[in-house]
Amino acid sequence: MEDGGHLAGAGTVHPVVDLPQVLDRAPAAILVIDRERRQVVYANAGAVELTGNRVRLPVDIDRWGDAAGLTDLGGMRMSDTTSPLSLVASGVPVAGEPVAVHDAVRRGSSVTCAQRDASEGRLLWVTGFSLTGVSDAVVPSDLDTDVEGLALVVFLEVAGAERAARRRLEMLRDRAVVATDMSFSITDPRQDSDPLIWVNPSFSRLTGYTYEEVVGRNCRLLQGPNTDPAAVQRIREALRRREPVTEVLLNYRRDRTAFWNQVSISPVFDGDGRLVNFVGVQNDVTERVMVEQERRTALAEAEHARSELRLLAEATTQMTGALGVTDACERLARSLVPGLADLCAVDLLERPGSGPPQRIAVAAREPADEARLRELGRLRNYHAGSGSDTGSVLAGERPVLVSELPERGVDRYPDDPAAAAVYDVLRLRSVMVVPVRARGRVLGALTLVTQHPYGRRYGSRDLHLATDIAGRAGLTVDNARLYEVEHAAAVTLQRSLLPAVPEVEGVRVAARYLVGVDGNQVGGDWYDVLNLPGGALGLAVGDVVGHDLRAAAAMGQLRGVVRSYAWDGGSPGSVLDRCDQLVQGLEMAAMATAVYARIEPLDGGSDRLLRYANAGHPAPLLLTPDGKLLRLDEHSSPMIGAVRSFGRPEGPGRTEAALRCAPGSILLLYTDGLTDVAGEDADERTELLERTLAGMPPGSDPEAVVEQVLDACIPQRLRDDVALLAVRLD
């Protein structure tokens, strides 16, 4: 090659064809290695001299090492060991390692230590590193090659003990100039404090210190207030053990601006194995470190955001499934501990802006602290505008954040020894109090507290999250309160419409009404017992479709219609037909099921005539005195309001069934809350009901009948209303 280096002999030309003359003319042997192929692709004049110009490039690194006569200090040839060339080719930087040069190896044989000494082999100091990040001064940017895959290896001859220190220093300085774009420094460990004895110009450009300002001083001058002492100690220990070391630490330039410095330090030994110098290579990696820190920060921020979203979603889900105000507050408090707080309290005002709040719910990391948190609320007696943190929030002022609470209770509550004592036991550290607000009104306050020793200090980000959660809680609480008001009104209406069971001569009657927990806990179930003229008895059981206030109101209307038509003496079928006309004509209810039965005395005997009509309702059951169970499922017809032709003069009317009942017979009417249960088979539940009634002794008291039926047939979670009516003919 011309000017740019040498290819030892003719052969295939590698893409590295234009390296600068400084490498070829440098007073050191220099190689460029293709790390992927593990080949020497460039050798300057000094490297060619080592091989005696006997190899052609590119050539395998082990073959080049044997051609150059390289061995380790024990005389083993490089091809038989983990050589510095192999390490560099594997991507491992070599910060300084001694090797020997022997002519015997060039001839293809190993040498012993005695032979090595006799052959007066030379010692070389090997430094190698990837060309990644090296400037164009060493590798031009227009090279037609993958610079990332190349590595530079420098062989520096180490002088013997007999050589003058000045000559050794000059030689090391000359070799270091090979990598002019990298910061090099040399120290003398034989002097006190291991001072710098030489730095190259790149060191001055990197640090801002001139040659004259640093020579004679220790490298500690680059350290500053934020330099990691642990990294400094690791460097100090490695130098004490005379081992190479690489660390990244924060250093400071002459103008005290900080930069991240990757420092590689290697010991240099003379031919007798004595430590003569430390050589350091400094590299500004600030950009790399900052990018890594930003990446870690971004990952931490993303994880924190995901954690907040999970907490917000969990709190929202818990409150959404609540059945009332207290349940919603308890679910909220439990969902925030320990994810956001060690202690949590929810205080609600009975009415916005009036009176002290009620501590509805508390939760704590330690269960014993829950009672203490309630006690603290009782002792402080918070109310709007009281001057306390909770009082100010209840009065509509801004949320409160105290990142660091006083350590002692007497400092927090100087005029309240009892509260101070509870405060000390709770070990409070940081607190947030945010308003529970909905539709422009403050409904209460959410208090979140951390404890010593594991609790963190709250910050503004935590306050934003707590405010968001409290806002959602406010809507949940307000909706729950509206629901409770509507529910109370509906239950009151429904219960007011259910009759008291009258005293009827010749019969005994028992009734039950149970409220389900689904929906608004209000439905359209009803029962009625009518003492009709002429000694007849009217019995009705029905269920309006729906579970709300409208269904309860429609139930009241239907019950009134049935009572009116039954009093007129109408047959069971005609009574239900007239109800159908009213429902469809006035559109007062969507649909309803109902059974109406009329029990009349028969002339000349104690038996009674039972007539009944059924509009889509579960069939009543009759237990005869001889223990026989009858299912009264004849002449069933569609639900009220389901088919427009029913009940109209031009359409078909509802028919009725009749049977004779002996004294002691028991008639049971019920709604589908007993038999239609989500997740269970309706036929099996109906069979259970029938077995239960059939197992009762003939002539059982109606009160015992309804109790036995409920004990056996009531579902574990009553979702629908249940109306139950038992009648015994005496």
NORPEJO-V801848 format. One record per backbone hydrogen bond with DSSP energy under -0.5 kcal/mol. NH is the residue of the N-H (numbers start at 1). CO is the residue of the C=O. Records with the same first field share a line. If there is no record, write none. Layout:
NH: CO + CO
This chain:
3: 1
4: 2
6: 43
8: 6
9: 7
17: 15
20: 138
23: 20
24: 20
25: 21
26: 22
28: 26
29: 155
30: 28
31: 153
32: 42
33: 151
34: 39
35: 33 + 149
36: 149
38: 34
39: 34
40: 59
41: 32 + 39
42: 32
43: 6
44: 30
45: 24
48: 44
49: 45
50: 46
51: 47
52: 48 + 49
53: 48
54: 51
58: 40
59: 40
61: 38
64: 60
65: 61
66: 62
67: 63
68: 64
69: 65 + 66
70: 65
71: 100
72: 76
75: 72
78: 70
80: 77
81: 78
83: 81
87: 83
88: 84
89: 85
90: 86
91: 88
92: 87
93: 91
94: 128
95: 93
97: 126
99: 124
100: 71
101: 122
102: 69
106: 102
107: 103
108: 105
109: 104
111: 75
116: 112
117: 113
118: 114
119: 115
120: 117
121: 116
122: 101
124: 99
125: 156
126: 97 + 124
127: 154
128: 94
129: 152
131: 150
134: 131
138: 135
139: 135
140: 138
143: 140
145: 143
147: 145
149: 146
150: 147
151: 33
152: 129
153: 31
154: 127
155: 29
156: 125 + 154
158: 123
163: 160
168: 164
169: 165
170: 166
171: 167
172: 168
173: 169
174: 170
175: 171
176: 172
177: 173
178: 175
179: 176
180: 177 + 178
182: 179
183: 282
184: 182
185: 280
186: 198
187: 278
188: 195
189: 187
191: 188
194: 191
195: 192
196: 217
197: 186
198: 186
200: 184
203: 200
204: 200
205: 201
206: 202
207: 203
208: 204
214: 210 + 211
215: 211
216: 196
217: 214
221: 218
222: 219
223: 220
227: 224
229: 227
232: 228
233: 229
234: 230
235: 231
236: 232
237: 233
238: 234
239: 235
240: 236
241: 237
242: 239
243: 238
245: 265
247: 263
249: 247 + 261
251: 249 + 259
252: 222
253: 257
254: 207
256: 253
259: 251
261: 249 + 259
262: 260 + 283
263: 247 + 261
264: 262 + 281
265: 245
266: 279
268: 277
270: 274
271: 159
273: 270
276: 268
277: 268
278: 187
279: 266
280: 185
281: 264
282: 183
283: 262
285: 260 + 283
289: 285
290: 286
291: 287
292: 288
293: 289
294: 290
295: 291
296: 292
297: 293
298: 294
299: 295
300: 296
301: 297
302: 298
303: 299
304: 300
305: 301
306: 302
307: 303
308: 304
309: 305
310: 306
311: 307
312: 308
313: 309
314: 310
315: 311
316: 312
317: 313
318: 314
319: 315
320: 316
321: 317
322: 319
328: 324
329: 325
330: 326
331: 327
332: 328
333: 329
334: 330
335: 331
336: 332 + 333
337: 333 + 334
338: 341
340: 336
341: 336
342: 449
343: 449
344: 363
345: 447
346: 361
347: 345 + 445
348: 358
349: 443
351: 354
354: 351
357: 382
358: 348
360: 346 + 358
361: 346
363: 344
365: 342
367: 365
369: 366
370: 367
371: 367
372: 368
373: 369
374: 370
375: 371
376: 372
377: 373
378: 374
379: 375
380: 376
381: 377
382: 377
384: 355
385: 391
386: 383
392: 388
393: 389
394: 390
395: 391
396: 393
397: 392
400: 433
402: 431
403: 401
405: 429
411: 408
412: 408
413: 409
416: 413
420: 416
421: 417
422: 418
423: 419
424: 420
425: 421
426: 422
427: 423
428: 423
429: 450
430: 450
431: 402
432: 448
433: 400
434: 446
436: 444
437: 435
438: 441
441: 438
443: 436 + 441
444: 436
445: 347
446: 434
447: 345 + 445
448: 432
449: 343
450: 430
452: 427
455: 451
463: 459
464: 460
465: 461
466: 462
467: 463
468: 464
469: 465
470: 466
471: 467
472: 468
473: 469
474: 470
475: 471
476: 472
477: 473
478: 474
479: 475
480: 476
481: 477
482: 478
483: 479
484: 480
485: 481
486: 482
487: 483
488: 484
489: 485
490: 486
491: 487
492: 488
493: 489
494: 490
495: 491
496: 492
497: 493 + 494
498: 494
499: 527
504: 502
507: 504
508: 728
510: 726
512: 724
514: 722
517: 718
518: 719
520: 547
521: 518
524: 544 + 546
526: 542
528: 540
530: 538
532: 530 + 536
535: 532
536: 533
537: 599
538: 530
539: 597
540: 528
541: 595
542: 526
543: 593
544: 524
545: 591
552: 548
553: 549
554: 550
555: 551
556: 552
557: 553
558: 554
559: 555
560: 556
561: 557
562: 558
563: 559
564: 560
565: 561
566: 562
567: 563
568: 564
569: 566
570: 565
575: 571
576: 572
577: 573
578: 574
579: 575
580: 576
581: 577
582: 578
583: 579
584: 580
585: 581
586: 582
587: 583
588: 583
592: 640
593: 543
594: 615
595: 541
596: 613
597: 539
598: 611
599: 537
600: 598 + 609
602: 607
605: 602
608: 661
609: 600
610: 608 + 659
611: 598 + 609
612: 657
613: 596
614: 635
615: 594
616: 614 + 637
620: 632
621: 668
622: 630
623: 666
624: 622 + 628
627: 624
630: 622
632: 620 + 630
633: 631
636: 633
637: 614
640: 592
642: 639
643: 639
646: 643
647: 652
648: 645
651: 648
657: 612
659: 610
661: 608
664: 729
665: 662
666: 623
667: 727
668: 621
669: 725
671: 723
674: 671
676: 672
677: 675
680: 677
685: 681
686: 682
687: 683
688: 684
689: 685
690: 686
691: 687
692: 688
693: 689
694: 690
695: 691
696: 693
699: 664
700: 697
705: 701
706: 702
707: 703
708: 704
709: 705
710: 706
711: 707
712: 708
713: 709
714: 710
718: 716
719: 717
722: 514
724: 512
725: 669
726: 510
727: 667
728: 508
729: 665
730: 506 + 728
